């Protein structure tokens, strides 16, 4: 049996060229990144410029007060991929005791009490300082322009504001001032502005006035962000109690010191070899190794078992993902995680043996190296009335509730330049619905701490100075020491799952970028949700109808709890590729939702 061939029709062509390629979740960010490449900037200049535009044009999916992770390789050291660590930790006063004392048994899904230290801006500036070539003022010019002179608001951004408008008007007046300036929800396509954020960016640039070098100017901006007017405004504002997703009012606990001591940095990735390729991910302080564990399990099957477009392939992939996700929810965290064991051949073989012809509705983490059962037992909260919301969380844009809870979505961008620099990055958090807008800044704090447990036994327990186990998980794939594919997707718990489909179709099935992105998608919801209220659907599988009746009915007959998502609803993937031998570049982007775009030549 052979791999299902790609369909003859694709929504767009796979772009090809040799100067540079950019792909992202919003056409303005893509165009910005490509403009930088056209003007001689490298992939890192281009990515940072595009990322700050995403703050402005996708504010319901990311913000300056949020977080990010990235993974990149430089043309100078192509065999040494690096992780951009832009995930801030829990503040010093964010203790289990404090949250329990507030009457909470779970970290809220909205409100500043759930905020980790903002990491995104410092991480972007750190990348620009060490690997970029452009001046900060030139990089930020695009975002300042769209914030000051306006951009057409997305229908889904306007829809998000509408969903939380009652929360804003009754409890978060500063958010009304920014997002409902005339006391109404803006119409889709209406020009909207964020003058406050434009002023923030100009003040960051001005912090470097009088310094001698480009790097010093960027360092001055980083310092101003972390210990200057931005940090002071955040720390002062959140001392006032405000409404959280729980229905109660709480003050945030983040201080000026929490913000000032955080430094974004670079880390070595976790890697495995799969079918002659090296796949690099962030460590187990995020969910990155889930993709690696799943590939290790699937590696032992014949090619036809890795085809997402067939009944047996879809079934095998879903079952492997459940096993890796159970390990994620049991073992991962900003702690001492035994990845040597979890990514070993012997462990993968033991997990592979659990996959049968029938779907499992059980939560099945593996045993530790010494054969011991896990110390932490993940609470499994039945979906109940939340099943529909949980399922919709992975369909297109995020499901936002009236109390500001967002079940997880974000932004993504990939860039490759003519010299061979390549990067995949996933900025998120700080959604406009996360917490009240900080006056004078034009943005709010994120809610990443909701991924931590108020249970000391958990590896991802809430502890001061520890990073929440983020869902942000970009991917870089290399061959023979050269980066060849950068890819990623928004989607919370679905990020690894949708990326897995693209990887299998490209590396095993021989698909080109746009063919793999367009192909019908699926994912499991049989996992402990990363977002408040952290429910699960035992045996749950969400599929695009384009998989076909035979495949879908076959999954149902195997015991999967199948939900049909529609024809074009799952996944928001993008990717760029490079052939090191010829310098030939390509790119593709998600057509679903008519928002993502690729550009290049």
DRENMAR-694380 format. One record per atom (N, C-alpha, C): residue in three letters; x, y, z. Coordinates in steps of 0.2 Angstrom, whole numbers, plus 5000, padded with zeros to 4 digits. Layout:
N
ALAXYZ...
END
This chain:
601
UNK500449945000UNK500050005000UNK500450065000UNK500350114996UNK500750174995UNK500350234999UNK500750285000UNK500550345003UNK500050384999UNK499450405002UNK498950444998UNK499350504994UNK499250504987UNK499550564984UNK499250624985UNK499550684985UNK499250744986UNK498750764981UNK498250804983UNK497750814978UNK498050864972UNK497750854966UNK497950894961UNK497850974962UNK497350984966UNK497151054967UNK497451084974UNK497751144974UNK497951174980UNK497651244980UNK497551274986UNK497251334986UNK497651394984UNK498351384984UNK498751424982UNK499351384979UNK499851414975UNK500451374974UNK500951374979UNK501351324979UNK501951324984UNK502451374981UNK502551424984UNK502951484981UNK503751454981UNK504051484976UNK504751464975UNK505151524973UNK505751524975UNK506251574973UNK506951564976UNK507351614977UNK507951604980UNK508151664984UNK507851724984UNK507951784988UNK507751774995UNK507151754996UNK506951755003UNK506151735003UNK505951705008UNK505251685009UNK505051695016UNK504451715017UNK504051725023UNK503351705023UNK503151675029UNK502451645029UNK502251655036UNK501651685037UNK501351695044UNK500651685044UNK500351705050UNK499651695051UNK499251765049UNK499551815047UNK499251875044UNK499651905039UNK499251925033UNK499651945027UNK500052005028UNK499852055033UNK500252115034UNK500952095038UNK500952045042UNK501552025045UNK502051995040UNK501751955035UNK502151915030UNK502351975025UNK501952025023UNK502252075019UNK502752115022UNK502752125029UNK503252165032UNK503852125032UNK503852065034UNK504452025034UNK504752015027UNK504352015022UNK504652005015UNK504952075013UNK504652135015UNK504952195013UNK505652205016UNK505752185022UNK506352185025UNK506852145021UNK506652085019UNK507152045015UNK507252075009UNK506852105006UNK506952144999UNK507452205000UNK507452235006UNK507852285007UNK508552265010UNK508652205010UNK509352185012UNK509452155019UNK508852155023UNK508852135030UNK508952055030UNK509152025035UNK509151955035UNK508551925038UNK508551855039UNK507851825041UNK507751845048UNK508151865052UNK508051885059UNK507751955060UNK508052005056UNK507752075055UNK507052065053UNK506952025048UNK506252015045UNK505751985050UNK505951935054UNK505551905058UNK505351955064UNK505851985067UNK505652035072UNK505152095070UNK505352115064UNK504852165061UNK504152135060UNK504052075058UNK503452045057UNK503152035064UNK503452015068UNK503251995075UNK502952055078UNK503252115078UNK502952175081UNK502352195077UNK502252185071UNK501652195067UNK501052155070UNK501252085071UNK500752045074UNK500452065080UNK500852095084UNK500552125091UNK500052175089UNK500052215083UNK499552265082UNK498952235078UNK499052185073UNK498552165069UNK498252105071UNK498552065076UNK498152005079UNK498152015086UNK497852065089UNK497952075096UNK497552025100UNK497051995097UNK496651935100UNK497051875101UNK497651865097UNK497951805097UNK498751815100UNK498951875101UNK499551885104UNK499651955106UNK500151975110UNK500252045113UNK500952055116UNK501152115117UNK501752125120UNK501852105127UNK501352095130UNK501352075137UNK501351995137UNK501351965132UNK501351885132UNK502051855131UNK502051805128UNK502651765128UNK502851735121UNK503351705120UNK503551675113UNK504051615114UNK504051575109UNK504651535108UNK504851525101UNK505451525099UNK505651515092UNK506251465092UNK506351445086UNK506951405085UNK507251415078UNK507951425078UNK508251455072UNK508951425071UNK509151435065UNK509851415063UNK510151465059UNK510751485060UNK511051535056UNK511451515051UNK511651555046UNK512051535040UNK512751515042UNK512951555048UNK513651545050UNK513751485054UNK513251455057UNK513251395061UNK512651355060UNK512551325053UNK511951295052UNK511751235055UNK512351195058UNK512251135061UNK512051145069UNK511951205071UNK511851215078UNK511251255079UNK510651225078UNK510051265079UNK509951285087UNK509651345088UNK509551365094UNK508851385096UNK508651385102UNK507951395104UNK507951475107UNK507451505105UNK507351575108UNK506851565114UNK507151575119UNK506751565126UNK506451635128UNK505851635126UNK505451695127UNK504851685132UNK504951635136UNK504351615141UNK504551645148UNK504251695150UNK504351715157UNK504151675162UNK504351675168UNK504251635174UNK503651655178UNK503451615183UNK502951645188UNK503251695192UNK502951745194UNK503251795199UNK503351765206UNK503751805209UNK503951785216UNK503451765221UNK502851805220UNK502351795225UNK501751755222UNK501951725216UNK501451675213UNK501551605216UNK501251595222UNK501351535226UNK500751495226UNK500751435227UNK500151395228UNK499751415234UNK500151435239UNK499851455246UNK499451525244UNK499651565240UNK499351625239UNK498651615235UNK498751575230UNK498151565226UNK497651525230UNK497851475234UNK497351445238UNK497051495243UNK497451535246UNK497151585250UNK496651635247UNK496751635240UNK496251675237UNK495551635235UNK495551575238UNK494951535237UNK494951495230UNK495551485227UNK495551455221UNK495851385221UNK495651345217UNK495851275216UNK496251265210UNK496251315205UNK496551315199UNK496751385197UNK497251395193UNK497451455191UNK496951485186UNK496651545187UNK496151575183UNK496351575175UNK495851575171UNK495951585164UNK495951655161UNK495751705165UNK495851775163UNK495951815170UNK496351865169UNK496451915175UNK497251905176UNK497451965179UNK498251975179UNK498551925184UNK498151895189UNK498351845193UNK498651785190UNK498451775183UNK498651715179UNK499251735175UNK499551795176UNK500051815171UNK500751795173UNK501151765169UNK501851755169UNK502251815167UNK502851825169UNK503251885167UNK503251885160UNK503051945157UNK503151955150UNK503751935147UNK503751895142UNK504451875139UNK504551895132UNK503951905128UNK504051915121UNK504451965118UNK504352025121UNK504752085118UNK505452075120UNK505652055126UNK506352055127UNK506651995123UNK506351945121UNK506551895117UNK506651915110UNK506151955107UNK506251975100UNK506852025100UNK506952065105UNK507452115105UNK508152085106UNK508152025110UNK508751985111UNK508951955104UNK508551935100UNK508651905094UNK508951955089UNK508652015089UNK508852065085UNK509552095087UNK509752095093UNK510352115096UNK510952075094UNK510752005094UNK511351955093UNK511351935086UNK510851935082UNK510851905076UNK510551945070UNK510252005072UNK510052045067UNK510552095064UNK510352135059UNK510852185056UNK510552255056UNK509852255057UNK509552325056UNK509552365063UNK509452425062UNK509352465068UNK508652455071UNK508552465077UNK507852455080UNK507352495077UNK507552555076UNK507052605074UNK506752585067UNK507152555063UNK506952535056UNK506552475057UNK506652425061UNK506352365062UNK505652385065UNK505552425070UNK504952445073UNK504452495069UNK504752515063UNK504452565060UNK503752545057UNK503752475055UNK503152445052UNK502552445057UNK502752425063UNK502252415068UNK501952485070UNK502452535071UNK502252595073UNK501752625068UNK501852615062UNK501452645056UNK500752615057UNK500652545058UNK500052515058UNK499652535065UNK500052545070UNK499752565076UNK499452635076UNK499852675073UNK499652755073UNK499252765067UNK499352745061UNK498952765056UNK498352715054UNK498252665058UNK497752615058UNK497852555053UNK497452505054UNK497452445050UNK496652415051UNK496452385045UNK495752355046UNK495752295050UNK495252305055UNK495252255060UNK494952185057UNK495152135059UNK494952065057UNK494252055060UNK493852015056UNK493152005058UNK493251965065UNK493751925066UNK493751875072UNK494051925078UNK494451975076UNK494652015082UNK494052055084UNK493652085080UNK492952115082UNK492552065085UNK492452005083UNK492051955086UNK492251945093UNK492951945094UNK493151935101UNK493051985106UNK493052045103UNK492852105107UNK492152105109UNK491752085104UNK491052075105UNK490852025111UNK491251975110UNK491151915115UNK491251945122UNK491751985123UNK491952005130UNK491752075132UNK491352105127UNK491152175128UNK490752185135UNK490352145137UNK490052155144UNK490552155149UNK491052105149UNK491652105154UNK491952175154UNK492152195148UNK492452265147UNK492052315150UNK491452325148UNK491052385151UNK490852375158UNK490752315161UNK490652315168UNK491252315173UNK491752285170UNK492352275175UNK493052295172UNK493152305166UNK493752325163UNK493752385159UNK493652445162UNK493552505159UNK494152525154UNK494752515156UNK495352525152UNK495352485146UNK495052435146UNK494952395139UNK494452425135UNK493952455138UNK493452485134UNK493752545130UNK494252585134UNK494552645131UNK494952625125UNK495252565125UNK495752545120UNK495352515114UNK494852465116UNK494552425111UNK493852445109UNK493552485113UNK492852505111UNK492852585113UNK493252625109UNK493352695111UNK492752735110UNK492252715106UNK491652755105UNK491052715109UNK491252675113UNK490752635117UNK490452585113UNK490752565108UNK490452505104UNK490952465101UNK490752405099UNK491252355096UNK491352375089UNK491952385087UNK492152405080UNK491852355075UNK491652375069UNK491452335064UNK492052295060UNK491952235058UNK492452205054UNK492752255048UNK493352255047UNK493652295042UNK493752375044UNK493452395049UNK493552465051UNK494252475053UNK494452535052UNK495152555054UNK495152565061UNK495652535065UNK495752535072UNK496452555073UNK496552585079UNK497252615080UNK497452595087UNK498052605089UNK498352585095UNK498952635096UNK498752705097UNK499252755098UNK499652745104UNK499352715109UNK499752705116UNK500352655114UNK500252605110UNK500752555109UNK501252585104UNK501052625100UNK501552665095UNK501952705099UNK501752745104UNK502152785109UNK502652745113UNK502352685115UNK502852635119UNK503452625114UNK503352605108UNK503852585104UNK504352645102UNK504052705102UNK504452755100UNK504952775107UNK504652765113UNK505052775119UNK505552725120UNK505452665117UNK505952615118UNK506552635113UNK506352655107UNK506852675102UNK507252735105UNK506952785108UNK507252845111UNK507752825117UNK507552765120UNK508052755126UNK508752745124UNK508852725117UNK509552715115UNK509852775112UNK509552835112UNK509852895110UNK510452915113UNK511052925110UNK511652945112UNK512152885113UNK511852825112UNK512352765113UNK512652755106UNK513252725107UNK513752715101UNK513552665096UNK513252615098UNK513252555093UNK512552535092UNK512352495087UNK511752465086UNK511552425092UNK511952375094UNK511852335100UNK511752365106UNK512052425107UNK511952465113UNK511252495113UNK511052515107UNK510352545107UNK509852495108UNK509952435106UNK509452385107UNK509452365115UNK510052355118UNK510052345125UNK509752395129UNK509852455127UNK509452515131UNK508752505130UNK508452485125UNK507752475124UNK507552415128UNK507952365129UNK507752305133UNK507752325140UNK508152365142UNK508252395149UNK507652435151UNK507452475146UNK506852525147UNK506252485148UNK506152435144UNK505552385144UNK505552355151UNK506152325153UNK506152285159UNK506152325166UNK506452385166UNK506452415172UNK506252485172UNK506052515166UNK505852585165UNK505052585165UNK504852635161UNK504152655161UNK503652595160UNK503852545156UNK503352495154UNK503252455161UNK503752425164UNK503752385170UNK503452425175UNK503552485176UNK503252525182UNK502452525181UNK502252545174UNK501552545173UNK501152485174UNK501452425172UNK501152355174UNK501152345181UNK501652355185UNK501752335192UNK501252375196UNK501152445194UNK500752485198UNK499952475196UNK499852455190UNK499152445188UNK498852385191UNK499152335191UNK498852265193UNK498752265201UNK499052305205UNK498952305212UNK498152315214UNK497752345209UNK497052355210UNK496652295208UNK496252265212UNK495952205211UNK495452215205UNK495352165201UNK494952165195UNK494652095194UNK494152095190UNK493752035189UNK494151975185UNK494151915187UNK494451855184UNK493951815182UNK494151755178UNK493751715175UNK493351675180UNK493551675186UNK493251635192UNK492551675194UNK492551735192UNK491951775194UNK492151815200UNK492751805203UNK492951845209UNK493451905207UNK493551945211UNK494052005210UNK494751985214UNK495251995210UNK495951985213UNK496452035210UNK496952045214UNK497452085212UNK498052045209UNK498352065204UNK498952035202UNK499552035207UNK500051995206UNK500551985211UNK501252005208UNK501252025201UNK501852035198UNK502152105200UNK502852105201UNK503152165204UNK503652195199UNK503852255200UNK504452285196UNK505052235195UNK505152205201UNK505752165202UNK505652105197UNK505052075198UNK504952015194UNK505152025186UNK504852085184UNK504952105177UNK505752115175UNK506052155180UNK506752175178UNK507252125178UNK507152065182UNK507652015183UNK507551965177UNK507051965173UNK506951915168UNK507451935162UNK507751885159UNK508151895153UNK508051835148UNK507751855143UNK507651805137UNK508351785135UNK508351725133UNK509051695131UNK508951645125UNK509551605124UNK509551555119UNK509751495123UNK509451435120UNK509551375123UNK509651325117UNK509951265119UNK510051215114UNK509351175114UNK509151155108UNK508551115107UNK508651045109UNK508051015109UNK507950935110UNK507850915103UNK508250865101UNK508250835094UNK508150765094UNK507850735089UNK507850665087UNK508050665079UNK508250605077UNK508250585070UNK507650545068UNK507350565062UNK506750535060UNK506850525052UNK506950465050UNK506950455042UNK507450495039UNK508050505042UNK508650535039UNK508650615040UNK508150635044UNK508050715046UNK508150725053UNK508450775055UNK508450795062UNK507950845064UNK507550825069UNK506950875071UNK507150905077UNK507150975078UNK507351005084UNK506751045087UNK506651045093UNK506051065097UNK506351105103UNK505851145107UNK506051165113UNK506051105118UNK506251115124UNK506251065129UNK505651055133UNK505651015138UNK505050995141UNK504751045146UNK505051105146UNK504751155149UNK504151185145UNK504051155139UNK503551165134UNK503351095132UNK502851095127UNK502651035125UNK502951005119UNK503551045117UNK503951025111UNK504150945110UNK504350915116UNK504550845115UNK503950795113UNK503350825114UNK502750785112UNK502850755104UNK503050805100UNK503050795093UNK503650735092UNK504150745096UNK504750705095UNK504550635098UNK504150625104UNK503950565106UNK503550525101UNK503050565098UNK502550535093UNK502950515087UNK503450545085UNK503850525079UNK504250465081UNK504450455087UNK504850395089UNK504350335089UNK503750345091UNK503250295091UNK503150275084UNK502950325080UNK502750305073UNK503350275069UNK503950295071UNK504550275067UNK504550195066UNK504250155070UNK504250085070UNK503750055065UNK503250095062UNK502750075058UNK502950085051UNK502650045046UNK502750055039UNK502450115037UNK502650145031UNK502450205029UNK501650215028UNK501350155026UNK500550165025UNK500250175032UNK500550165038UNK500250175044UNK500450245046UNK500750285042UNK500950355044UNK500550405040UNK500050385036UNK499650425031UNK499050445034UNK499050515036UNK498450535039UNK497750535035UNK497850525029UNK497250525024UNK496950455024UNK497150405027UNK496850335027UNK496650315034UNK496150275034UNK495850255041UNK496450225046UNK496850175043UNK497350145048UNK497850205050UNK498050245045UNK498550295047UNK498250345052UNK497650375050UNK497350415055UNK497250385062UNK497050325062UNK496950295069UNK497650285072UNK498150265069UNK498850255072UNK499050315074UNK499050375070UNK499250435072UNK498950465079UNK498250455079UNK497850475085UNK498050435091UNK498150375090UNK498350335096UNK499050355099UNK499550365094UNK500250385096UNK500150455099UNK499750495097UNK499750565100UNK499450555107UNK498950515108UNK498650515115UNK499250485120UNK499650445118UNK500150415122UNK500650465124UNK500850505119UNK501350565120UNK501050615124UNK500450635123UNK500150685127UNK500050665134UNK499850605135UNK499850575142UNK500450585146UNK501050575142UNK501750585146UNK501850655147UNK501650695142UNK501650775143UNK501350795149UNK500750775150UNK500350795156UNK500550765162UNK500950715162UNK501150675168UNK501950695170UNK502350705165UNK503050715166UNK503350785165UNK503050825160UNK503350885158UNK503250945163UNK503750985162UNK503751045166UNK504451075167UNK504451135170UNK505151165171UNK505451135177UNK505651075176UNK505951025181UNK506450985178UNK506650935181UNK507150885179UNK506750825176UNK506650835169UNK506250785165UNK506750735162UNK506650675162UNK507050625160UNK506950615152UNK507150665148UNK506950655141UNK507450605137UNK508050585140UNK508450535137UNK508050465137UNK507650455143UNK507150395143UNK506550405139UNK506250465139UNK505550465136UNK505750465128UNK506350485126UNK506450485119UNK506850425116UNK506950375121UNK507350325119UNK507050275115UNK507350235111UNK507050185107UNK506750135111UNK506950105116UNK506650055120UNK505950085123UNK505950145125UNK505350175128UNK504850175122UNK505050205117UNK504550215111UNK504250145109UNK504750095109UNK504450025107UNK503950005112UNK504050015119UNK503549995124UNK502850035123UNK502950095121UNK502350135120UNK501950105113UNK502350095108UNK502050075102UNK501650005103UNK501849965107UNK501549905108UNK500749915111UNK500649975114UNK500049985117UNK499450005111UNK499750015105UNK499250035100UNK498949975097UNK498349965097UNK497949905095UNK497449935089UNK497049885087UNK496649905081UNK496049945083UNK495949955090UNK495349995093UNK495650055096UNK495250105096UNK495450165100UNK495350165107UNK495850195111UNK495850195118UNK495550255121UNK495150245126UNK494850305129UNK495150315136UNK495750285137UNK496050285144UNK496650335143UNK496850365149UNK497450405150UNK497950365152UNK498450355148UNK499050305149UNK499750325148UNK499950365154UNK500650385154UNK501050325155UNK501750325153UNK502150275153UNK502450265160UNK502850215161UNK503250205167UNK503950245167UNK504150255172UNK504850295172UNK505350245171UNK506050265170UNK506550225168UNK506650165173UNK506550175179UNK506550115184UNK505950075185UNK505450085180UNK504850045180UNK504350075185UNK504450135189UNK504050155194UNK503450195190UNK502850195194UNK502350235191UNK502450305192UNK502050345189UNK502150425189UNK502050445196UNK502350495199UNK502250525205UNK501550565205UNK501450605199UNK500950645199UNK500350615195UNK499750615197UNK499250585193UNK498850645191UNK498850655184UNK498450715181UNK497750715183UNK497450765185UNK496750765186UNK496350765179UNK495850725178UNK495550725172UNK494850745173UNK494650805171UNK494050835172UNK493550825166UNK493050785167UNK492550765162UNK492350835158UNK492250825152UNK492050885148UNK491350915150UNK490950875151UNK490250895153UNK489950945148UNK489751005151UNK489451055146UNK489951085142UNK490651075144UNK491151115141UNK491451075134UNK491151015133UNK491350975127UNK491351015121UNK490851055119UNK490751095113UNK491351145113UNK491451185118UNK491951235119UNK492651205118UNK492751145121UNK493451115120UNK493551095113UNK493051065110UNK493151045103UNK493251105099UNK492851155100UNK492951215095UNK493551255096UNK493851245102UNK494551275104UNK495051255098UNK494951205095UNK495451185090UNK495151195083UNK494651225082UNK494351235075UNK494451315074UNK494851325069UNK494951395066UNK495251435072UNK494851495073UNK495051545078UNK494851515085UNK495151545091UNK495051515097UNK494351525099UNK494051485104UNK493451495107UNK493551545113UNK493251605113UNK493351645118UNK492651655122UNK492651645128UNK492051645132UNK491951715135UNK491351735138UNK491151795140UNK491651825146UNK491951775149UNK492351795155UNK493051805153UNK493151805147UNK493851815144UNK494251755143UNK494051695145UNK494451635144UNK494551615137UNK495151605135UNK495251585128UNK495551515129UNK495251475125UNK495551405125UNK496151395121UNK496451445118UNK497151435116UNK497151445108UNK497451495106UNK497651505099UNK498151565100UNK498551575094UNK499051615094UNK499251635087UNK499851655086UNK500151675079UNK500751635078UNK500951635071UNK501551605069UNK501851635063UNK502551635063UNK502851655057UNK503551615056UNK503651605049UNK504251575047UNK504651615042UNK505251615042UNK505651655037UNK506351625036UNK506451625029UNK507151605027UNK507451655022UNK508051665022UNK508351715018UNK508851685013UNK509151725009UNK509551705003UNK510251675006UNK510451695012UNK511051665015UNK510951605018UNK510351585020UNK510251515023UNK510051525030UNK509951585033UNK509651595040UNK508951575039UNK508751535045UNK508051505045UNK507751515052UNK507151535052UNK506851535059UNK506051515059UNK505851485064UNK505151475065UNK504951495072UNK504451535073UNK504351575079UNK503551575080UNK503351565087UNK502651565089UNK502551615094UNK502351675093UNK502251725098UNK501451715100UNK501351725107UNK500651715109UNK500551755116UNK500051745119UNK499851765126UNK499751845125UNK499551875131UNK499351945131UNK498851965126UNK498351915125UNK497751925121UNK497351985124UNK497052025120UNK496652085122UNK496152065127UNK495951995127UNK495451975132UNK495751945138UNK496351945139UNK496751905144UNK496651945151UNK496652005151UNK496652045157UNK496552125155UNK496452165160UNK496252235158UNK496852265155UNK496752305150UNK497252345146UNK497652395151UNK498252395151UNK498652435156UNK498652505153UNK498452555157UNK498352625154UNK499052655152UNK499052685146UNK499652715143UNK500052665139UNK499952595139UNK500352555136UNK499952525130UNK499352515130UNK498952495125UNK498952415124UNK499152385129UNK499152305129UNK499052285137UNK498952215137UNK498752185144UNK499252135145UNK499252105151UNK499652045153UNK499351985150UNK499751925150UNK499451865148UNK499251825153UNK499051755152UNK498751715157UNK499151645156UNK499751645155UNK500051575154UNK500151535160UNK500051565166UNK500151525172UNK499551475173UNK499051485169UNK498451435169UNK498651365167UNK499251355164UNK499551295163UNK499951265168UNK499951295174UNK500251265180UNK499751235185UNK499951185189UNK499451155193UNK499551185201UNK499051185204UNK499051205211UNK499151145215UNK499651105214UNK499751035217UNK500551025217UNK500851025223UNK501551025223UNK501850955220UNK501450905219UNK501750845216UNK501850855208UNK501450905205UNK501550905198UNK502150935196UNK502450905191UNK503150935188UNK502951005185UNK502351025183UNK502251085181UNK501851125187UNK501951115193UNK501651145199UNK501851225198UNK501351265201UNK501551335201UNK502051345207UNK502651375204UNK503151385209UNK503451455207UNK503651495211UNK503951565209UNK504651545205UNK504751585200UNK505351575196UNK505351525191UNK504751475191UNK504751425186UNK504351445180UNK504451415174UNK504151435168UNK503451385168UNK502951415166UNK502351375164UNK502451325158UNK502151265158UNK502351225153UNK501951245147UNK502251285143UNK501951325137UNK501751275132UNK501251295128UNK501051255122UNK501351275116UNK501751335116UNK502051365110UNK502651325108UNK502651295102UNK503051245100UNK503251245092UNK503651295090UNK503851295083UNK504351235082UNK504551225075UNK504951165073UNK505451185068UNK506051155069UNK506551165064UNK506851095062UNK506851085055UNK507051015053UNK507651025049UNK508150985050UNK508850995046UNK508950925043UNK509450925038UNK509650865035UNK510450875034UNK510850825036UNK511550835035UNK511850895037UNK511550915043UNK511850975047UNK511651045044UNK511151045039UNK510851105036UNK510151115037UNK509851165039UNK509151175040UNK508751175034UNK508251135033UNK507851135027UNK507151155028UNK506851145033UNK506151165034UNK506051195041UNK505651255041UNK505451285047UNK504651295047UNK504351265052UNK503651265052UNK503351275059UNK502651285059UNK502351295065UNK501651305064UNK501251315069UNK500551325069UNK500251355076UNK499751395076UNK499451415082UNK498951355084UNK498651355089UNK498151305091UNK498151275098UNK498551295102UNK498551275109UNK498751195109UNK498351155112UNK498551085112UNK498551045105UNK498351085100UNK498351055093UNK498951075089UNK499451115092UNK500051135088UNK500451085086UNK500651035091UNK501050985089UNK500650935084UNK500050925085UNK499650875081UNK499650895074UNK499450965073UNK499450985066UNK500150985062UNK500651005066UNK501251005063UNK501450925061UNK501350885066UNK501450815064UNK501250795057UNK500550815056UNK500250795049UNK500750825044UNK500950885044UNK501350915039UNK501950875038UNK502350865044UNK502950825044UNK502850755040UNK502350725042UNK502350655039UNK502150655032UNK501750705030UNK501550715023UNK502150735019UNK502650785021UNK503150805018UNK503750755018UNK503950735024UNK504550685024UNK504450615022UNK503850595023UNK503650525021UNK503250525015UNK502750565014UNK502350565008UNK502550605002UNK503150645003UNK503350684998UNK502950744995UNK502550765000UNK502150824998UNK502550884998UNK502350934994UNK502651004994UNK502251044999UNK502551105001UNK502351135007UNK501551155007UNK501351185001UNK500651205001UNK500151135001UNK500451084997UNK500051024997UNK499950995004UNK500450995008UNK500350975015UNK499951015019UNK499951075018UNK499551125022UNK498851115021UNK498651115014UNK497951105012UNK497651045014UNK498050985014UNK497750925015UNK497350915022UNK496850875022UNK496350875027UNK496650855034UNK496450885039UNK496750885046UNK496350845051UNK496650825056UNK496350795062UNK496750805068UNK496450795074UNK496850795080UNK496350765086UNK496750745091UNK496350715097UNK496250765102UNK495650755106UNK495550795112UNK495550755118UNK495850695117UNK495850645122UNK496550655126UNK496550715130UNK497150735133UNK496850785139UNK497250805144UNK497150855149UNK497250925146UNK496750955145UNK496751025141UNK497251065145UNK497651105141UNK498151145144UNK497851215147UNK497251225145UNK496951295147UNK496351285151UNK496251325156UNK495651325161UNK495051325157UNK494551275159UNK494551235165UNK494851165164UNK495251155159UNK495751095158UNK495351025158UNK494751025154UNK494350975153UNK494650925147UNK494350865147UNK494650815142UNK494050775139UNK494150755133UNK493550715130UNK493850645129UNK493750595133UNK494050525132UNK493950495125UNK494450475122UNK494450455115UNK494250505110UNK494250565111UNK493950615107UNK494450625100UNK494150635095UNK494450645088UNK494050695084UNK494450755082UNK494050805078UNK494350795071UNK493950795066UNK494150785059UNK493850835054UNK494250845049UNK493950885044UNK493550835039UNK492950855037UNK492550815033UNK492850795027UNK493350825024UNK493750805018UNK494150745019UNK494150715025UNK494450655026UNK494050595022UNK493450615021UNK492950565018UNK492550515022UNK492050495020UNK491550455024UNK491850395026UNK492250365021UNK492550295023UNK493050295029UNK493450345028UNK493950355034UNK493550375040UNK493150425040UNK492850445046UNK492350385049UNK492050355045UNK491650295048UNK492050245051UNK492650235047UNK493150185050UNK493350205057UNK493550265058UNK493750285064UNK493250275070UNK492550295068UNK492050285072UNK491950215074UNK492050165069UNK491950095071UNK492550065075UNK493150105075UNK493650085079UNK493650115086UNK493050155087UNK492950175094UNK493150245096UNK493350285091UNK493550355092UNK492850395092UNK492850445097UNK492250485098UNK492350545093UNK492150535087UNK492250585082UNK491850645081UNK492150705081UNK491750765079UNK491950785072UNK491450805068UNK491650835061UNK491650905062UNK492250935060UNK492351005061UNK492151045055UNK492051015049UNK491851055043UNK492451035038UNK492351065032UNK492751055026UNK493451085027UNK493551145029UNK494151185030UNK494151215036UNK494351185042UNK494251215048UNK494851205053UNK495251155052UNK495751135057UNK496451145054UNK496851175058UNK497551195057UNK497651265054UNK498251295056UNK498351355054UNK499151355052UNK499351305049UNK500051295048UNK500351345043UNK501051355043UNK501451385038UNK502151355038UNK502451365033UNK503151335033UNK503551365027UNK504251365028UNK504651385023UNK505251335022UNK505451325016UNK505951275015UNK506551295012UNK507151265012UNK507751285008UNK508151215006UNK508351215000UNK508751164998UNK509451184998UNK509851165003UNK510551185004UNK510951174997UNK510851124993UNK511251114987UNK511151164982UNK510551194981UNK510451244976UNK510251314978UNK510151314985UNK509851384987UNK509151394986UNK508851344983UNK508151354981UNK507651354987UNK507251404987UNK506751414993UNK506051404991UNK505651384996UNK504951384995UNK504551395001UNK503851405000UNK503451425006UNK502751415005UNK502351405010UNK501651395010UNK501351415016UNK500651435016UNK500351465022UNK499651435022UNK499351435027UNK498651415029UNK498151455025UNK497651425021UNK497151465018UNK496551465022UNK496451425027UNK495851425031UNK495751485035UNK495151515035UNK495051585038UNK495251645034UNK495551625028UNK495751685023UNK496151735027UNK496651715030UNK497051765034UNK497851755033UNK498051685034UNK498751675033UNK498951685026UNK499651705025UNK499951715019UNK500651695019UNK500851675013UNK501651675011UNK501751725006UNK502451745006UNK502651785001UNK503451765000UNK503651784994UNK504351774993UNK504551774985UNK505151774984UNK505351774977UNK506151744977
END
